[in-house]
């Protein structure tokens, strides 16, 4: 079950940095949650961190994205694997900046 942010959001900016999956972003008017990245913090925390910190309680489960805990865990594993593949590995040579001219 991915979460969603309702129009009761006051844009207080506290939820975005709490998301371990970078699923929260500023939308056209309020913050939004990318359901492809939201795992409800499964794999990271016992409770969704955005829900815990939201001062106006505007982050319910999205009825359009109902998922089982197993599905959320699989999404967590996929996201974690993708992030690890993008990260530089120990021993990799740093990329030297190029001179423009």
N, C-alpha and C positions, 0 to 999 in steps of 0.2 A: 504494500500500500504506500504509494507515494503521498506525500503531504502536499498541501496547497496553502497559499496565503490569500485570505479574503480581502475584500475592499475595506474592511475595518482597519487595515494596516495604516499606521501613522508614520511610516518611513523613519523609524527611530534609529535604524542602522545597526541594531545589536545582533540580529540573526545571521546576517551574511558571513561575518568572520567566524561564527561558531560552527558552520557547516563543514564537516571533515571531507565531504565529497565535492565541494565547490558547486553545489546544486542551486544555491540561492544567488540571484542576480537582480539588479534594478531593472524593472520593466518600464513600460511607457509612463505609468503613474505610480505604481507601488512595486514593492519587491515581489518576485515570482520564484517558483521552484521548478527546476527542470526535472520532470518525473523520470527521465532516463538516468539521472544521477542520484536521485533521492533513494536512500535505503532506510530511511527513518533511523539512521545512525546504527543499524545492525552491523556488527563487525567492529564498531568503534566504541559505542557506549550502550548502556542499558536503556536509556531513554533518548528520544530525539532532542538534541540540544537546542534547536530553534524553539521548540514548544516550551522547554524549560525556562528559557530566557525572555520570551515574548511578553511585554508588559500589558498587552491588550487581548491576549488569548485569541489570536486571529489565524491560527495555523491548525486546521483540522485535517483529517484524512481526506484525500481527494476521491470522490465517488467514481471518477472516471479512471482511476488507476488502482484498483484493488489487487493486492498481491499478498501471497502467503509469506510467512517468515522464511521459508526455504527459498522462495523466489528472491526475496530481498537479500538473503545470504549469497545467492548465486550472482546477483548484481554487484554486491560488495566485492566478491572475488574477481569478477570481470574488471571492475573499475580499478581495483588494486593492482591487478596484473598489467593493465594498460598504463597506469601511472609509473610502475616499475620499469616498463619497457622504454618509457620516455626519459627517465632519469639518467644522467651520466653515470657511467660505471667507474669504480675506483680504478685508477691506472690509466684512464682515458686521457689523452693529451688535450689540453685546453685548445679551443679554436682561437687562432690569432686573428686580431682585427686586421682588415685590409685597408690600405691607404687608397683614398679616392683622389684622383688627380687628373 
